Amino acid sequence: MARSPRPAQLHGKGMNQIDGGATHRDGATNGSSPNNPMSGQLDSATPIKNPRVGRQSNGEAVQELTRRADMLATRGKYKEALSLVDEVLCLEPMRADLHHGRGQCLIHLGRAEDAVACFEEALRLEPGHHAAIRAKATALANQERWAESAACLKEALQRDPVNAEMRVELARCLTECGVQLKSSVQASAQLFHEALQASETYAAAHFQLGVIDSEADRPTEAKQHYARAVELNPCYVEAWNNLGVACRNLGEPDHALEAYSMALKTNMNCKKTQENMAICLLELGCRSLQQKDMKQASSFLKKALAFNAHNADIYFNLGVMYAEKQKLDRAKVNYELAVHFEPAHINAYNNLGVIYRRQGNHDAAMQCFQFALKTEPTMNLASKNLGAVYGAMGRMIEAIQLTKQALEKNPKDPEAYNNLALLYRDQCDVDECLQHLNTCLELEPKNQHASSNKLMSLNYQSELSREDVFAAHKNWGNQLERDIPVTFSSWKTSNSSSRPIRVGYISPDLYMHSVSYFIHAALQYHDPTCVHITCYSDVATEDDKTRYFRSLVPNWRVIAGLPDEEVARIIYEDGLDILVELTGHTGNNRLSVLARRPAPVIVTWMGYPHTTGLSRVDYRISDEHADPPHLPGLTTEQLVYLPDCFLCYTPPTNAPPVVLRPAQESYGCVTFGCFNNLAKVSTLTIRLWSQLLREVPGARLFLKSKALLCQTVQDKFRRAFAAYDIDSSRLDLSGLQPQTGSHLQMYSFVDVALDTAPYAGTTTTCEALYMGVPVVTLCGQGIHAQSVGAALLAAVQLGDLAASTEDEFVQKASKLAHNVVRLAALRAGLRTRMLKSVLCDGPR
């Protein structure tokens, strides 16, 4: 079913590129060199020179007034100085230097327009007055009248073309003029180029050309301009920042980090650079996640938080990292932080829902997926995941509808076809299931999940021959072995007979799962003097059973989330003698690990009722009842027979007591029952059960499975039995019970449990027997999956309830249903008999 997404996507916003403008709000010039000699501020008035020509009668007065004016201006008393200059001008109005001095006072008094007029008058009287030209340019620049200021400077440079200071001032004016004209890129670029002609070392002009190239998506050219800008001015924060942006756009995140570091070295409080540094580190973290380098990803992402602790995407990707490492509690915290800082972060809600689903909290999972879909109705991943939750709850119609909606949005989504297939299988539409799995494999031929799902689904079909099912498994195995070469051909084993045999068990089901009831005894009762156990746990969400199993064995390796190649290497390094896999083609198997041959002997056991199809798996454990020597199941492995029974069952500790009174005495009629997976209720099974119900006219049939919560599925089954003349009123259909105890309690309503064919029950058969309810099964002819029931019944001395033919099945079930005395005796003594039998004899 839908999985949490693999590798995590970057959801960061675009980089914060600093464009530059006339003035930077933090006090630094944006687009100009911080050390520009033309600052726009006049430190003091230019001293008013004594006249070269004047009337002798006024000479002394003028000389005194100008002396006093100079003194006042030097002390910053420009208003008083201005009054004295005006007095002098009344006496000598044609003096250019007096008009220039008056303009200087006006600039300091904030009267720039009037100052410009004074400088112009000075230039009218003395066109070559160098100081007046410079002062006018400065006054115009202070008013951001950059073009006029530039014109003044160009005029001055005609008289003094080598004046480096004025060239820098002209470059600044042209650059600022270009910034003002930013709406016209061509005109701006021309001005920036003119600025560089005036002064090639003017850093701000290079910076602004870099901005133009960045906005035109020319990162290579932009990088060159920004690099030149910081070469000319190593303290240019904005240029360092934008150089980092250009490097990142060129796919050079390491260089981007260097540039951002230089910017922060100059100004550690630059907010935009901090944000950009965080985004760059986030990108590096995502790259490491995709490469499965979790250590490096953790380092980058945690560093990113130091620069922006409010970035939701950083927390999201930390969540992805922890989820990949199976640290779900930490992943959950980070996803919650992501939605805290960005309440509409749909990917965080989706992944949070995946965790809740793994933890069995379906209500919380639904809320997360529903919120994601409400925010973004086209989000396929949320549709598939919500469909999976509905499927787990038995809400099949809604589950299928949501998954089909995902396919409408993306008809090429192989995962959606796989999910849809399993939903149909859960409601016993195996043909439909196989069609969708075939479509999935057409889209993604190497999809191992879908391949295993297909092989497992073939076991449910009573119409297929055992040869067809075996051929499909063998063909799959041949293909996998062509795709995956043998990695190990020699192993780190010892021939010493004095050391314990090193045995490893690999499984994703070492938690409260059906497999756990059968592996329990092997882990609990192994003899450490003879056998050294290592468990390779692929459990996604650990529970109390997982922790208990961990306490039973000396070595416990967590392999969840690790790639097959790494898992195979870990197993190889452990130097096992025997590797036992417990999954077969059920969910989340590691058959690709087995194909690499990480141990000298590989065995498959208990998790799957058929061959793996791999020639590289040496043995499959069975017994003479499940695989009779004269007609064993077809298999690529060599069969190894355990004495008595190939399974050992450890009952749940919270099982309720057996209800001693047979159900028919309590409810007035015989009740047959089956709590198997609904996919096992094949056309053969329905025909067989219908024949039995006709044989016992007053009897009822009680079926319990998760898909039967859905009314549509119930109606389908009623129609299936009606085709064999079984009235729907004789069927009691129920969904799953939430707890093991309540599930087992339901056996009190059943007189005789009926097994399915060609895929018999295993855990459900043991549960029925443990609750005092006998099971009638139909043996398979060379089909292991159908003969498991016979092996379990033989183990508790009820072999007479295993039928060889359909007619015999009906006769045995009918006879047993009418034998109230035997049913009562079984109710009273079957649990004790079972606990004393080889089926529950763990120490053996």
ZADRENTOR-87380 format. One line per 5 residues: their letters; for each residue x, y, z of C-alpha. Coordinates in steps of 0.25 Angstrom, whole numbers, m for minus. Each point is the difference from the previous one (the first is absolute). Layout:
% ZADRENTOR-87380
a> X/Y/Z; ...
This chain:
% ZADRENTOR-87380
marsp> 0/0/0; 4/14/0; 13/3/6; 6/12/5; 6/7/m10
rpaql> 15/m3/m3; 8/10/m1; m5/13/4; m2/12/m9; 5/15/2
hgkgm> m11/9/3; 8/13/3; m4/13/m6; 9/7/m10; 13/6/4
nqidg> 0/14/5; 8/8/m10; 4/14/4; m3/9/m12; 6/13/6
gathr> m6/13/m1; 3/15/3; 1/m2/15; 1/m13/9; m9/1/12
dgatn> 9/m6/10; 10/12/m2; 9/m6/m11; 0/5/m14; m7/m10/m9
gsspn> 7/0/m14; 11/9/4; 14/m2/6; 0/2/15; 13/8/m1
npmsg> m5/9/m11; 7/13/1; m12/8/m4; m9/m2/12; m10/11/m2
qldsa> 4/6/13; 9/13/1; 8/0/13; 2/15/0; m2/12/m9
tpikn> 11/4/m10; 7/12/6; m4/13/m8; 13/5/m6; 4/15/0
prvgr> m4/8/m12; 10/1/m11; m6/13/m5; m8/9/9; m2/14/4
qsnge> 9/5/10; m11/8/8; m7/m14/3; 13/m8/1; 1/0/15
avqel> m14/m3/2; m1/m11/m10; 13/m6/6; m6/0/14; m13/m6/m4
trrad> 6/m11/m8; 9/m3/11; m11/m1/10; m9/m8/m10; 11/m10/m1
mlatr> 2/m1/15; m15/m3/2; m1/m10/m11; 12/m7/6; m8/m1/13
gkyke> m12/m5/m7; m8/13/2; m5/0/m14; m12/9/2; 9/11/6
alslv> 10/m2/m11; m10/1/m11; m5/14/6; 15/5/m1; 1/m6/m14
devlc> m12/7/m5; 5/13/6; 13/m1/m8; m8/m3/m13; m8/13/2
lepmr> 14/6/0; 6/m8/m11; m11/m8/m8; 9/m4/m12; 9/m9/8
adlhh> m1/m15/m4; 7/m5/12; m11/7/9; m11/m7/m7; 7/m13/1
grgqc> 2/2/15; m15/4/2; m4/m13/m7; 9/m8/10; m8/7/11
lihlg> m13/m3/m6; 3/m15/m2; 3/m1/15; m13/7/3; m7/m10/m8
raeda> m4/10/m11; 6/m8/m12; m8/6/m11; 4/14/4; 15/m5/1
vacfe> m1/m5/m14; m4/14/m4; 12/6/7; 9/m10/m7; m6/3/m14
ealrl> 2/15/3; 14/m2/4; 3/m8/m13; m7/11/m8; 9/10/6
epghh> 12/m9/m1; m2/m12/m10; 12/m8/4; m2/1/15; 4/m14/3
aaira> m5/0/14; m14/5/m4; m1/m11/m10; 3/m11/10; m9/6/10
katal> m12/1/m10; 2/m15/m3; 0/m3/15; m12/8/2; m8/m6/m11
anqer> 5/m14/4; m6/3/14; m13/2/m7; 1/m13/m8; 1/8/m12
waesa> 10/m9/m6; m1/3/m14; 3/15/2; 11/m3/10; 6/m9/m10
aclke> m1/11/m11; 8/10/10; 11/m11/2; 1/m2/m14; 2/15/m3
alqrd> 11/0/11; 7/m12/m5; 1/7/m14; 9/10/7; 7/m10/9
pvnae> m2/m14/m7; 10/m7/9; m6/3/13; m2/m14/6; m9/6/12
mrvel> m10/6/m10; 0/m12/m9; m5/m9/12; m10/11/3; m5/m1/m14
arclt> m1/m15/1; m8/1/12; m10/10/m6; m1/m8/m13; m2/m13/8
ecgvq> m11/6/9; m7/6/m12; 0/m14/m6; m7/m5/12; m10/11/m1
lkssv> m3/m5/m14; m1/m15/4; m13/m1/m8; 8/2/m13; 10/m11/1
qasaq> 7/4/m13; 2/15/5; 4/m5/14; 11/m9/m6; 5/11/m9
lfhea> 2/9/12; 7/m11/8; 10/m2/m11; 2/15/m1; 3/0/15
lqase> 10/m11/m3; 6/8/m11; 1/12/10; 6/m9/11; 3/m15/m3
tyaaa> 2/m2/14; m14/5/5; m5/m13/7; m15/4/0; m1/1/m15
hfqlg> 5/m14/m1; m10/m4/10; m11/6/m7; 4/m7/m13; m1/m13/8
vidse> m14/3/4; m4/3/m14; 6/m14/m4; m6/m7/11; m14/5/m3
adrpt> 2/m4/m15; 4/m14/5; 14/1/m4; 7/m5/13; 13/m2/m6
eakqh> 2/14/m5; m6/5/14; 10/m8/7; 11/7/m7; m5/14/3
yarav> m2/m4/15; 13/m6/1; 7/13/m6; m8/8/10; 5/m7/12
elnpc> 14/0/m6; m1/15/0; m7/1/13; 2/m12/9; m10/6/10
yveaw> m12/1/m10; m10/m8/8; m11/1/m11; 10/m5/m11; 4/m12/8
nnlgv> m14/m4/3; m4/1/m15; 13/m7/m4; m6/m12/9; m13/1/m7
acrnl> 7/m1/m14; 9/m12/5; m13/m7/5; m7/2/m13; 12/m6/m7
gepdh> m1/m12/8; 12/4/9; m5/m1/14; 14/m1/6; 4/13/m6
aleay> m13/6/4; 3/m3/14; 13/6/m1; m6/13/m5; m11/1/10
smalk> 11/m3/11; 8/12/m5; m13/9/0; m3/m4/14; 15/2/4
tnmnc> m2/15/m4; m14/1/6; m5/m11/8; m13/6/2; m4/0/m15
kktqe> m14/m6/0; 0/m4/m15; 13/m6/1; m4/m8/12; m12/m5/m7
nmaic> 8/m4/m13; 10/m7/8; m11/m8/6; m6/m3/m13; 13/m5/m6
llelg> 3/m9/12; m14/m5/m1; 3/m3/m15; 13/m8/4; m8/m7/10
crslq> m10/m5/m10; 11/m4/m9; 6/m8/11; m14/m6/3; m2/m5/m15
qkdmk> 14/m6/1; m4/m7/13; 11/7/8; m7/2/13; 11/5/8
qassf> 4/11/m10; m15/3/m2; m1/2/15; 12/9/1; m5/9/m12
lkkal> m14/1/5; 3/3/15; 10/11/m5; m11/6/m8; m9/2/12
afnah> 11/8/6; m2/11/m11; m15/m1/m1; m7/m7/11; m14/3/m6
nadiy> 2/m7/m13; m11/m11/m1; 7/m7/m11; 13/m3/9; m9/m6/10
fnlgv> m7/m8/m11; 12/m6/m5; 6/m3/14; m13/m8/1; 2/m7/m13
myaek> 14/m4/5; m5/m5/14; m11/m8/m7; 11/m6/m9; 8/m4/12
qkldr> m13/m6/6; 0/11/12; m14/3/m2; m2/8/13; 11/9/m4
akvny> m6/1/m14; m14/3/5; 5/12/8; 7/6/m12; m12/m2/m9
elavh> m8/7/11; 10/11/1; m1/2/m15; m15/1/0; 1/10/12
fepah> 9/9/m8; m8/m2/m13; m14/m4/3; m3/m4/m15; 12/m9/m1
inayn> m7/m12/m7; 12/m9/m1; 3/1/15; m15/m3/3; 1/m12/m10
nlgvi> 12/m6/6; m5/3/14; m12/m8/m4; 9/m12/m5; 6/0/14
yrrqg> m14/0/7; m4/m12/m9; 12/m8/3; m3/2/15; m14/m5/m3
nhdaa> m6/14/3; m10/0/m12; m8/12/5; 12/9/1; 5/m5/m13
mqcfq> m13/3/m7; 0/14/6; 14/2/m6; m3/m5/m14; m14/7/0
falkt> 7/13/3; 10/m2/m11; m11/m3/m10; m8/12/5; 12/9/m2
eptmn> 4/m6/m13; m11/m9/m6; 10/m5/m11; 10/m6/9; 1/m14/m5
laskn> 8/m5/12; m10/4/10; m11/m6/m8; 7/m13/0; 4/0/14
lgavy> m14/4/5; m5/m12/m9; 9/m9/7; m5/4/14; m14/m2/m5
gamgr> 4/m14/m5; 6/m4/13; m13/4/7; m9/m7/m10; m5/12/m6
mieai> 2/m6/m14; m9/8/m9; 6/13/5; 14/m6/m1; m1/m4/m14
qltkq> m7/13/m4; 12/8/6; 10/m9/m7; m7/1/m13; 0/15/1
alekn> 15/0/2; 1/m8/m13; m9/10/m7; 10/11/3; 12/m9/m3
pkdpe> m4/m12/m9; 15/m4/0; 1/m2/15; 5/m14/2; m1/1/15
aynnl> m15/4/m1; m3/m13/m9; 7/m8/11; m8/6/11; m13/m2/m8
allyr> 4/m14/m3; 1/m3/15; m13/7/3; m7/m9/m9; 7/m12/5
dqcdv> m4/3/14; m15/m1/m4; 3/m13/m8; 0/6/m14; 13/m8/m3
declq> m2/1/m15; m1/15/0; 12/1/10; 8/m8/m10; m4/9/m12
hlntc> 5/13/8; 13/m7/4; 3/m3/m14; m3/14/m4; 10/5/11
lelep> 10/m10/m5; m1/5/m14; 3/14/5; 11/m4/9; 5/m14/m3
knqha> 10/0/11; m10/3/11; 3/m11/10; m12/3/9; m9/m2/m12
ssnkl> 7/m12/m4; m1/m7/13; m15/5/2; m3/m7/m13; 6/m13/4
mslny> m7/0/13; m13/3/m7; 2/m12/m9; m1/m9/13; m15/4/2
qsels> m5/m4/m14; m6/m14/0; m1/0/m15; 15/0/m2; 8/m13/0
redvf> 11/m2/10; 10/m1/m12; m5/14/m5; 3/6/14; 13/m6/1
aahkn> 5/4/m14; m4/15/4; 9/m1/12; 11/m7/m7; 0/10/m12
wgnql> 0/12/10; 12/m7/7; 8/m2/m13; m2/15/m4; 4/5/14
erdip> 13/m9/0; 3/6/m14; m2/14/5; 8/m2/13; 13/m7/m1
vtfss> 5/m8/12; 8/9/9; 7/m10/9; 6/m13/m3; 8/m3/12
wktsn> m4/3/14; 6/3/14; m4/m13/6; 9/m9/9; 0/m15/m1
sssrp> 2/m2/15; m10/m9/6; 2/6/14; m7/13/m3; m15/2/m1
irvgy> m6/0/m14; m3/15/m4; m14/1/m5; m7/13/m4; m15/3/m2
ispdl> m4/11/m9; m14/5/0; m9/13/m1; m10/m7/9; 7/m1/14
ymhsv> m12/8/7; m14/m3/3; m2/m7/m14; m4/m15/m3; 14/m4/m2
syfih> 3/4/14; m8/m11/6; 8/m10/m8; 14/5/2; m2/3/14
aalqy> 4/m14/5; 13/m1/m9; 5/13/6; m4/m3/14; 5/m15/1
hdptc> 13/0/m8; 11/m6/7; 12/11/1; 10/m11/1; m4/m6/m13
vhitc> m6/12/m8; 4/15/0; m12/8/m5; 0/13/m8; m13/7/m3
ysdva> 0/9/m12; m13/9/3; m6/7/m12; m12/5/9; m5/13/m3
teddk> m7/3/13; 5/m8/12; m9/m4/11; 0/m8/13; 2/m13/m7
tryfr> 12/6/m8; 6/4/13; m2/m14/6; 6/m7/m11; 12/9/0
slvpn> 2/m4/15; 0/m15/m4; 12/0/m10; 15/5/2; 0/8/m13
wrvia> m11/9/m6; 3/8/m13; m10/10/m4; 0/0/m15; m13/8/m3
glpde> 3/11/m10; 13/m6/m5; 3/m3/m14; 1/m15/m4; 14/1/m3
evari> 4/6/14; m9/m11/6; 7/m11/m7; 14/6/4; m5/0/15
iyedg> m4/m14/m1; 13/m4/m7; 8/7/10; m7/m7/12; 6/m13/m5
ldilv> m13/m9/0; 0/m14/m2; m15/0/m4; m10/11/m4; m15/m3/2
eltgh> m10/10/m7; m14/0/6; m7/8/m11; 0/m6/m14; m9/8/m9
tgnnr> m8/7/11; 1/15/2; 14/7/2; 8/m12/m3; 15/0/m2
lsvla> 1/m11/m11; 10/9/m7; 9/m1/12; 0/m15/m1; 3/0/m15
rrpap> 14/6/4; 3/m12/8; 5/7/13; 1/m14/7; 4/m14/m4
vivtw> m13/m6/3; m13/7/m2; m14/m5/5; m14/4/m2; m10/m3/11
mgyph> m14/3/5; m4/13/m6; m5/m4/m14; m6/m13/m5; 7/m2/m12
ttgls> 14/1/m7; 8/13/0; 4/m4/m15; 14/2/3; 11/m10/m3
rvdyr> 9/7/10; m9/m4/11; 5/m13/5; m12/m6/8; m14/2/4
isdeh> m5/m6/13; m13/m8/0; m5/m13/6; m6/m13/m6; m14/5/1
adpph> 1/13/m6; 9/m6/m11; m2/m15/m1; 13/m7/m5; m8/m7/m11
lpglt> m6/13/m5; 7/12/6; m3/15/m5; 8/4/m12; 12/8/5
teqlv> 14/6/m4; 6/m3/13; 3/m14/6; m11/m4/11; 5/m2/14
ylpdc> m10/m8/8; m2/3/15; m6/m11/8; m14/1/4; m3/14/m4
flcyt> 8/11/m8; m7/11/9; 0/3/15; m11/9/5; 1/9/12
pptna> m14/5/4; m3/14/4; 1/3/15; m13/8/0; m9/m10/m6
ppvvl> m14/m1/6; m4/m13/7; m7/m10/m9; m16/0/0; m3/m14/4
rpaqe> m14/m1/m6; m1/m3/m15; m5/11/m8; m12/m8/m5; m5/m2/14
sygcv> 1/15/3; m6/5/m13; m9/m11/m5; 7/m4/m13; 13/m5/m5
tfgcf> 10/11/m3; 12/m2/m9; 10/11/m1; 13/5/m6; 8/12/4
nnlak> 10/m2/m11; 5/11/m10; m12/3/m9; 9/m2/m12; 1/m15/4
vstlt> m14/m2/m3; 1/m5/m14; m10/m5/m9; 3/m14/4; m2/4/14
irlws> m13/6/m2; m5/m12/m8; 5/m9/11; m6/8/11; m14/1/m7
qllre> 0/m15/m2; 2/m1/15; m11/10/3; m10/m8/m9; 4/m13/8
vpgar> m3/7/13; m12/8/m3; m2/7/13; 15/4/1; 5/14/m1
lflks> 14/5/m5; 7/11/8; 11/7/m8; 9/11/6; 10/8/m8
kallc> 4/15/m1; m7/2/m13; m13/m5/5; m2/13/7; m4/5/m14
qtvqd> m14/m2/m4; 4/m1/m14; 9/m12/3; m10/m6/8; m10/1/m11
kfrra> 10/m6/m10; 1/m12/9; m14/m2/2; m2/m1/m15; 11/m10/m1
faayd> m6/m9/9; m14/2/m6; 6/m5/m13; 0/m14/8; m14/2/6
idssr> 5/5/13; m10/10/6; 7/13/5; m7/m1/13; 9/m12/3
ldlsg> 13/8/0; 5/8/11; 11/10/m5; 9/9/9; 12/9/m1
lqpqt> 12/m1/9; 1/1/15; 9/11/5; 7/m9/10; 6/m14/0
gshlq> m9/m4/13; m13/5/m7; 4/m7/m13; 2/m13/7; m12/1/8
mysfv> m8/0/m13; 3/m15/m1; m10/m2/11; m11/2/m11; 6/m12/m8
dvald> m2/m15/1; 9/m4/m11; 11/8/m8; 1/m2/m15; 13/1/m6
tapya> 2/6/m14; 6/m5/m13; 10/0/m7; 6/9/10; m3/m5/14
gtttt> 1/8/13; 11/m1/9; m1/10/12; m15/0/m1; 0/m15/1
cealy> 9/0/12; m9/11/7; m13/m8/m3; 7/m13/6; 5/8/12
mgvpv> m15/5/3; m5/m14/0; m6/1/m14; 4/m12/m10; 4/3/m14
vtlcg> m4/m8/m12; 10/1/m12; 2/m5/m14; 14/m5/m3; 7/4/m13
qgiha> 5/m9/m10; 15/4/0; m4/14/4; 7/4/13; m9/13/2
qsvga> m12/m9/0; 6/m11/9; 5/9/12; m14/m3/7; 2/m15/m1
allaa> 14/2/7; m6/8/11; m11/m9/3; 9/m12/0; 9/7/10
vqlgd> m12/0/10; m5/m14/m3; m12/5/m9; 5/m6/m13; m14/m6/m2
laast> m5/14/m3; 9/1/m13; m7/m3/m12; 6/m6/m13; m12/4/m9
edefv> m11/10/m1; m11/m10/4; 8/m5/11; 2/14/5; m16/2/0
qkask> m2/m13/7; 10/2/11; m5/14/3; m14/m4/0; 2/m12/9
lahnv> 9/9/10; m11/11/0; m10/m10/5; 9/m7/10; m4/9/12
vrlaa> 7/m9/10; 13/1/m8; m1/15/m2; m2/2/15; 12/m9/3
lragl> 9/7/m9; m5/13/6; 4/m5/13; 13/m6/m3; 6/5/m13
rtrml> 8/11/6; 7/m9/10; 2/m11/m11; 6/11/m9; 10/6/10
ksvlc> 5/m15/3; 1/m3/m15; 12/2/m9; m7/12/m6; 3/8/13
dgpr> 12/m8/5; 11/11/m1; 11/m7/7; 0/m11/m10
